[in-house]
Amino acid sequence: MPKKTVVAPTKVDRGIKAEQGINEGGDQEPKQEKDQGIASTTNSNQEPAKEAIPEIVSEKVLSINKDNYNAAQIQVLEGIDHVRKRPGMYIGSTGPKGLHHLVFEVVDNSVDEALAGHCNQILVELFEDGSVSVIDNGRGIPTDLHPKTGKSALETVMTVLGAGGKFGEGGYKVSGGLHGVGVSVVNALSIWVDVTVWRQQKIHTQRYERGVAMGELQTRPNKADSEKRGTQVHFKPDSDIFQTDTNYDYLTLAGRLKELAYLNAGVNITFRDRRNLTETGEPYQEVYLFNGGIKEYVAYMTREKQPIHPEIIFVQGERDNVQVEVALQWCVDSFNDNVLGFANNIRTIDGGTHLEGLKTVLTRTINSNARKLKKLKEGDSNLAGENVREGLTAVISVKVPNPEFEGQTKTKLGNMEVRGIVDSFVGEVLNEFLEFHPAVASSIIEKAIQSFNAAEAARRARDLVRRKSALESSTLPGKLADCSSRDPRESEIFIVEGDSAGGSAKQGRNRHFQAILPLRGKVLNIERADDSKIYKNTEIQSLITGLGMGIRGEEFNLAQLRYHKIILLADADVDGAHIRTLLLTFFYRYQRQLVDQGYIYIGCPPLYKLERGKTAQYLYSDRELQAAIKLFPANANYNIQRFKGLGEMMPQQLWDTTMNPETRSLKQITIEDAAESDRIFTILMGDRVAPRREFIETYGAKLSLAELDI
């Protein structure tokens, strides 16, 4: 099957990222391509891929031989060998995600030095040969002999799994990183690693190849700069390990490095790309330094919005070695909440006790002040959490000495003590702020009350629709062609535009696990609409009831979701792209957890059918078409069919190219840079014209007109 060719994004499109797959039936990890920040992971009819956590350091590999099966055929893989044999257990995958995880592992070590107060500068460099260098000005990895291994501490850290200063007392009070697998895994999965340590007026160097030390640690006096200290880890990923191109994507790395700079105020992170030169011949470089920390993070996310209070509410405190930072700002022209949670610099997509504590204290405090200011009367119901958070942009970052992560993706904080600490700190500061700013308090409360009233009207509208549906003996939309399976994990739904496309899809589908929901016309842009308009819209109502989603703003309930694969299937032209954008806006703003947890996909229908003789191939762009034609002899006869819409395709064609899990390609929507995603949706889909005009004027000139479907 041909691989997709897509338009590379501008540098601003780093909010949503894409991994482009080969086909859904194969085992190969998808290759990465850029497409407006959208990503594709192909994983058959299963739930979104979850990262595995390394729990095994040795594995028995059994060779099945009925005639000669004995102890000699039991292999014991330990340490580095096991990492190379089962890399996915340590870095999640051998695709783009795992490749970039190598860089983050090394950077996390440098950030840990910064958290301990010993480092304030980190330099990350990409080289033309595909290698990466990370340098910090921390204390430098110790180089004296380790009492247990008999090797230098540096070689021990580089070659022994679980060796490091994060597991005992006195090394690091708090450390980041999701898995904490350490630089030894990076070493094992690299062709070579060169480590340089500046420490105690000396320079220490050692080289490793595929995890094995090449000679002893070399030491020499540092005559040029005896005061210099720090560590450099320079490595090149092993192409034999990774089932993808081992070239690093600038935007993926830049998004995470910028996020780390926001979360660690005062740390200077320089990102240099020696593969791309400026007009002066210098490597392209960006510097991330935010002395305001998460306050600047919130300001960045709300810069295109109209804040109720220009001063960002900031909370900072430490209790029982748990550090808490919270930044809050409500905006007039926003009808959604954007609350980002982090624990030890890890984005907690699935929530956790820190977010629970924040949401609880916000709801209690706003209700308390609403009654104090007589905005709520004695008999009135309390405002719900989703009402209080409407228009709120917030970042909460906690640093926990012994974090407990839960959930399949290990991105949910489970430490129970954190909830009370967050509640206490935020409650005190927020109450004081609202007391000294009564006008701001009134504006926030009035916005929450408006949200509450709109939600009540929305519930009544939903109840009316449900009663009407009940009279028609079905609570599902009449145009939904449901699948026979009732297992959400294997069920998928195609959202298509128009009755003709819906008809072809209904005839071409596998009725056991594939449902079809046709929509008429373009979906309402909910970025500009309040709840009352949303629930009155027929197409939106069909989406909500058909998928099993709840009220906007309510906590995501996976048990109600009827399909674990929601596939947006639109025509391969400009109108189709617009419909996809409106649908992505709907899912991002209405129930963002569907996007965060990887349930939203984009189907990839072909644009052309190229026939020559009895052979035919489907092509997905003008570039692919021209490349295919060039392979024909000069005098070849061939026929080109351009699909103007899905409705023009025969049901069998649609199945073969777009719906068959064995041959189709899907793009799974994921979010790498949450702040940039929110900003781009606000600019491009919001009701303010000036920021959108500025965006188009700034980046429109950088587009290749040859790539546009005009």
N, C-alpha and C positions, 0 to 999 in steps of 0.2 A: 504494500500500500504506500502511496507517495507521502512523503513527510510534508507538513504544512510549512508554508513560507509566510511570514507575518511582518508587519511594519514595526521597525524598532522604535521604542518610545523616546520622547525627549527626556531630559534629566529630571523634569518635575514629576514624571509618572512613576514614582517609586513607591506610591502608597500601596498598590495591589500588585502582586508579583506573579509570574507565570512560569510553570515548568511544562514544556511542550512534550507530549507523549508520542510514542510510535503507534501502538495500537493497544486496545484494551485487553486483548487476549494474551499478549506475550508477557514474559517475566522480566523483560529488560526494563531497567529504570529509565524513566523518560528523560529526554534531552531538554535543555533549557533554551527557550527563545523568548524574546521580549515582545509583548503585545499589550500596550496600554496598561501595563501593570497587571495583566491577568495571567493565571497560571494553570497548567494542565497536568494532572497526575493521572495515569491510567492504571486503575487497580480493579478491573473487572467489576462484578456486581457486589462489591463488599462495601463496608462502611469506610469512611475516610481513614487513610493510613495513620496509624498511631505509632509513636516512637517507642522503641523497645529500650528497656533499661538494663545495663549490664549487671547480671547477677552471678554469672558463672565465670570462673577463671580457668577451668579445665573441662574437657569434654571427651567422653569415650566415643570413638568413631568405630562402629562395628562393620566389619567386612563380612557380608553374608556368603558363606560357602559351606554348604551342607556336609561336604566330604572332609574338609580340613579347617575346622573352626576351633581355634584354641587361643591361649593367652597371648601368643606372639602376634595375633592380629588385632589386639586391643591397643589403639593409639591413645596416648595421653598428650593433649595439647595444653601447654601452659604459657602464661604471660603473652609475650609478643606473638608467638605462633598462633595462639587462639584469636588474637585481635585480627591478624591477617586472614585467618580462616573464616571468621564470623564478624566482619567489620560492622554490619548493620546493628549488632547488639550493643555497640559502643557509641556509634555516631548517628543511629537512626536509619540511615540508608546509604547506598553507594551511588546515589544520584546527586543532583545539584545541592540538595539540602545538606547531605552529609559532607560534601566537598567544602561548603562554606562553614560547616560546623568546625572544621579543623582550625580555621582562622580564629573563630570565636573562642575556642578552647585556649589558645595561646594568649589572646587579648584578655580573656577573663583572669588569667594569672597576673597580668600587669595591673588590671583594675583592682584585684585583691590587694596588691601592694599599695595602691592609692587609698583603698578603704582603711588600711592599717596605718596610713599617714606617712608612708615612706616614698611615695611617687606622685608626681604631678604632670608628667609629660610622657605621652605614648606616641610612637611613630609607626604607622602601618604602611608598607610599600608593596606595590605589585610590580613584578619585573616581566620583561618580554618573554623570558623562557618559561613562564608559568609559575615561577616560584614566588613566595611571599616572605617578607621580613617583618618582624614585630620587635621594636626596641623600646625599652622603658628606662627611666632613671631611678628605679627602685634600689633595693639593697643588693641585688644580684643573688642568684642561686648559690647557696653555700658550696664550697669546693673541697672542704676537708674530708677526711675519711669517715665513712659511715660505720658505726660500731657493729651493725648486724651483717651488712653485705660485704664489708672489706673493700668496697670500691669508693670512689669519691661520691659525695652527696649529689653532685651534678649527674654523674652517670647513673646513680641509683634512681633519681627522679626521672631520667630520660628512658630507662629500660625496665623499671619494675612497676607493674600496675598497682595503683593504690598508694604509691610513695609520694609524700608531699607534706607541706606544713599545715594542711587544712584539717587533718584528722585527729591531731593530738592537742594538748594544751600549750598555749604560748606562741604558736605559729601565727595563726590568724583568728581574731575574734569572730569575724564574719567573712564568709567567702561566697562568691557568686558562681555562676555556671549551672546549667541544668543537671548534667550528669555528674560533673566533677570527675570525669574519667582521666583528665590531666594530659600533660604534654607527652607522656609515654605512648599514648594512643596515636597522637599526631606523628610521633617518631616511627611507630610501627607501620603506618599507612603512607609513609613518604619514601620516595626514591633515595633522597638524602636529606640530612638535617645538619646544619652548621650552627653550633651554639658558641656564643662569645659572652663571657662574664667579666665585667669590670668590678673589681672588689679588692679592698684592702691594698690599694696602690699597685695592683697587679692585673694582668690580662690573662684570662684562662680561656682556652679554646679546645673544642673537641668535635669531631665529625662522626656522624652515624649514617649507615646505609641500610635501609629497610629494617630499622630498629636495632641494628648491631653496631657497637662502638668500633670504629676503625682506628685502633691504637689507643694509647694512654692519653690522659688529660695533659695538654701542653700549657705551661705557665711561663710568663716572662714579665719583667718589671714594666710598669706603665710610666715611661719617662716623659712622654708628651703631655699627659694630663693625669697626674697622680691622684687628684681628687675625684676623678670620674668614677661613677658607679652605675650599675644597671645590668640588664641582660638583653641580648639579642638572640632571637630564634629565627633562623632563616631556613625554610624548608620548601621542598617541591613535591606535591602530591604524586602518588604512584598511579600511573595510568592503567596498570594491570589490575588495580583494586576497584577503581571507579568506572561505572558503566555509563559514563557521560564525558563530554569534553571537559578537560581539567583546567580550562581558562575561567578565571573568576569573573563574576558579574559585578561591575562597579556599583551599581545602584543597590544591590542586595547588601553588600558590605557597608556602603555609605549609610544606609538607613539604620542599621544596627549600631554603627560607631557613633552616629549622631545621637541616637537614643541613649547610649551609655554616657555620653557627655552631658546630656540633660540630667540623667539620674545621679551623676557624681559631680556636683558643682565644683568648679575650680580645676578640674582635670583637663589638660590640653591634649586633645587627640588630633593628630595630623594624619591625613590620609593622602598618600601620594601615589599616582598611577604613572609609572614610567613607560607604559605601553602607549599612552596618549600624550602628545606634546602640544604645548600652546604655540601661538604664533611666534613667540620669541625663542622657541626651541627648548623651553623648560618643561619638565614633567607637570601634568595637570595635578593640582593639589587643592585640597579643602582643609580648613582648620576648624575644629569644633571645640569651642570653649564657652561655657555658660556659667558665669559666676552666680547667676540667680537660680541655677538648677531647675527644679520642676516648675518654679514660678515662670521662668522663661519658656518652658515647655507649654504651659497653659496659654501664655500670651501668644505664642506662635500659632497655636490651634485656633485662637479666637480673633486673630488679627483681621479677618475678613467679616467679622460679626460686630454687632452693636452691643457692648456690655452694659448691664444694669449698673454695675459698680466698676469704675476704672481700676481701682485698687484690688489686686488679687488677694483673696483671703489665704494666708499661709500659716500652716501649723507645723511645728517642729518640736520633737521631744524624745527623751529616752528613758525607759524604765525596764529594770531587770535585763539590761543589755539588749533590749529590743528598741531599735531606732525607728521613729515614725516621721514621715514628711507627707504633708497633704497640701495641695494647692487647689483652690475653688474659684470659679467665676461663672455667674449666671449671665445669659445674654437675652436681650429683648426679642431678637429676630430669629431665634432658634426654637424649634418645637420638639427637639430630641435631646436626650442626654448623651454625653460622651465621657464615660468614666473609665480611665485606664488604671489597672492595678499592677503593681510590680512587687515581687518579693526577692530580695537578694539579686536585683537587677534582671530577674526573669519576668517576662510578661505573663501574668496569670490569666490566661484566656478563659479558663473554667471557673474563675472567681476564687473564693476562699474566705477565711475568717477575717482578714483585713478589710475586704470589700463588704462583707456582712456587717462588720462593726461600723463602717463608714455610712452605709445606707441606713442602718438603724438610727444612728445618732442624728443624721440629717432630717429624717422623718420626724423624730421626736422633738427636735429643737425647733423646726419650722412650725409644727403644730402648737407647741407651747407658746411661741411668740405670737402666732396668729390669734390665740385666745387672749393673750396678754394685751394685744393691740385692738381687741374686740372685732377682729376680722372674721372670726368664727364665733358664733353664739353658742350658748350652753347646749342647745338641742341639736346642733349641727354635727354631722359626721366628721371624723378626722380626715385630713388629706392623706391620700395613699402615697406610697413611696415614689411611684412613677409620676405623680402630679408634682411633688416637691422637686424632683430632679429635672423636670422639663426645662430645657434651655441651659442646663448645667454642663460645664466642661470641667473635669476634675482629673487630677493625677494623684494617686496614693502610692508611696514607695516605702516599704518596710525592709529593714535589715534584721534578720533573725539568726542568732548563733547556731541553732540546730533546727533548720527548717524541715518540716514534714510535708512532702508533696503527695497529693492524692490524684486519683483519676487515671484513665488509660494513658493520657499524654503527660502525666506528672506536671501539670500546670495549674494545680489547685492547691492553695496553701491550707494545711490542716491544723496548724498550731492553735489550740483553743485559747491560750493566754493572750494572743494578739488582738482578738476581738475586743476585749475589755480595755486594753491599753489604747487602742484607736478611739474607742467610744469616749474614754475619759479626756484625752487630749483635744479631740475635735470639738466635743461638747463645750468645753471651757472656752476655747478661743472663739468659736462661732457665736456663742451666746454673748460674749463681750463685744464682738464686732457688731452684731445686730442691735445691741443696746445703745452703742455709741453712734450708730448710723440708722436711725429710725425710718428715714425716707427709703433707704435701700431695703430695709426689712419689709416695708409696706409693698414695695414693687415686687420683691421676690414672692411674697405671700399672695398678692393679687394675681400674679402670673400662675401660681400653683392652683388658686381657686378657679381661674379660667380653664385650666387644664382639667380640673376635677369636673366642672360643669360640662365641658366638651366630652369627657369620658363617659359621663352619665348619659348624655345624648347619644353617644356612639353605642352604648350598651342597649339603649332602647331601640335604636335602629337595627342592631344585630338581633335582638329578640324578635323584632317584627319580621325580619327575614327568616329567622328560624321557625317562627309560627307559620309563616306562609309556606316554607319548605315542608313542614310537618303535614300541612293539609295536602301537599302533593305527594305525600308518603315517602319523601327522601330528604335527608338533611344535606345532601351533596348537590353541587351544581348540575343542572340537567344536561349540560353539554359535556360533562366529564365522562370520558370512556374509561372506566376504572379497570384495574387488573384483577385477576381472580385471586392472587396471593394476598394474604392478610399479614404477612411478615414484612414489616417496614424495612428490615435489613436487606432484603433482596428486591424490594419493590422500587421502581423508579417512575417518575412522571415527566413527560415532555410537555413543556408549555410552548405552544405554537401560535403563530399569528394568522388568523383568517380561517374560514371554513374549508377552503379548498386544500390548504396545507394540512388542516386537521383531518380531512377526509383521507388523504394519502397516508398520513401517519397512522390513522386508525386501521387502515387495511394492511399496512406493512409491518405493524408491530408484532411482538410476541405477547399475546393476551395474558399469559400466565403472570408476568412480572412487570409489564410496561403499560402505564396509563397515559392517556392523552387529554390535555385540557386546552382547547382552542380559545383564543381571545380575539375580540373584534376591535380593530383599530389600535391606536397607541394608548398605552396605559397612562393613567393620571400621574403627573410628576408630584410625588408626595413631599418633595423637599419644599414646595411652595404651598402646600395644602394643610389645613388643620384637620383634626379628627373627624369633624362632622362631614366634611366633603369626602374624606377617604371612605367612610363606611357607607355613604350613599352611592358610591361609584360601583356599577354592576361588575366590571371586570376585576376590580380590587376585591370585592366581596366574594367572587368566585375563587380567587386565589386563596383567600383566607380560609374559607370553608373547605375547599378542595384539598388543601395541604394539611389542614388540621392545626392551624396557628391560632394562638389566643389573642387577647386584647393587646393592642400596642402598648409597650412599656412594661407589661407583666414579665415576670421571670420566665425564661425559656423552659418549657416542659417537653423533654424529648419523647416522653411516653405518648403525647398527643400527635406527634409528627407521623403522618401516614406513609411517607416515602423518605428513605435515607439518601436518595439521589434525585435532586431536582434539576432537570436539564432544560436550559433555555435554548430553544431551537427557532432561530429566525433566518430570514433570507440572507444570502451572502452579498448584500449590497448596503448602500448608505441608509436606507429606510430600516433594514434589518438591524444595522448597528445602533440606530437611534432607539429602536424598540428594546434591544438588549440593555442599553444604557438606562432606560426608564425602569426596566425590571430590576436591574442591579441596584438602582437607587431605592426602589421599593424594599428589596430585601435588606439592604444595608441600613436603612433608616427604620424600617418597621420591626424587623426581628434580626438584629445584627448577629446574634449567636449562630444563626444558620450559616452565615458567611465565615465567622470565626472558627467554627468547628468543621468546616469543609463539606457541607451538604449541597452547595450550589455549584453547578457545572454549566459549561457552554458547549452545545453541540456544534460540530464543524461540517456543515453541508458543502458539497463541491460547488465550484463556480462554473466549471466547464466539463463537457464530455468530449473527448478527442477520439475519433474513430478513424481507423485506417484498415481497410479490408475487413476481416472478421474480428479484429482485435479492437478493444476500446479501453480507455483509461480515464479516470476522473481526476481533475486538477483543481487546485484550490486557490489559485491566484494567477494574475497575468504573467508573473515571472515564471511560474511553473509551466504555464502554457507555452511560452516562448522557448523555454529550455527543452521541452519535449519536442517541439516542432524542429528545432535545430538538429535533433538526432535523426530526422528523416532525410532520405536522399533529396537532392534538389528538385527532382521531377516527380516527387511522391504526390499521390492523390490522397487527401484526407478530408474529413468533415468535422467541423467544430460546432458544438451545441452549447450555447450559453444559457444557463438556468436563470431566468428572471425571478423565479420564486420557487419555494418548496412545492407549491401546488402543481408546477409543471412536471415534477418528477413522478414517475410511475411508482406505485407502492413497493415493488421489488427493488427498484433503484434506491429508494429512500432507505430501505432496510439494509441493503448491501453497503451503502456508503456512510450512513449516518446513525443507524440504530442498532446494527448488529454488534454486540459486545466483542466479537472475535475480530472485527475489521475496522470498527469506527475509531475516531480519535475524539477525546473530550478534553476540555480545559477546566480544571478544578480551580475555583476561585479561592485564593488565600490572601491574607493581609500580612505584609511584612512590615510596613511603616504605618502604624495606625494614625499618627498625627497627620501625615501627608495625605492619607486616604480621606480623612474627614475634611481637610482643607480643600482638596480637589473637588469633592462632591459639593461643598458649600459654594465654591467659585462657579463651577460649570452648571450646576442644577438649581442654584438659589435664585432669588428674585432681584438681586442687586446687579445692575448692568455694568457698572464701571469696572469692578474686578474681573468680570468675564471678558470685557473688551480689552483690558490690559493684558490678560492671559493670552488671548488670541493674537494680539499685536506683537507680543514678546516672542511667542513660540511658533506662530504661524509661518514666519519666514524660514524657519529651520526645517519645515516639512519638505519632503520630496514630492513634487506634484505628480511625478510619474507613478507614485504608489497610491494616489488617491483615486477612488471610484467616483468620477464626476460625470 
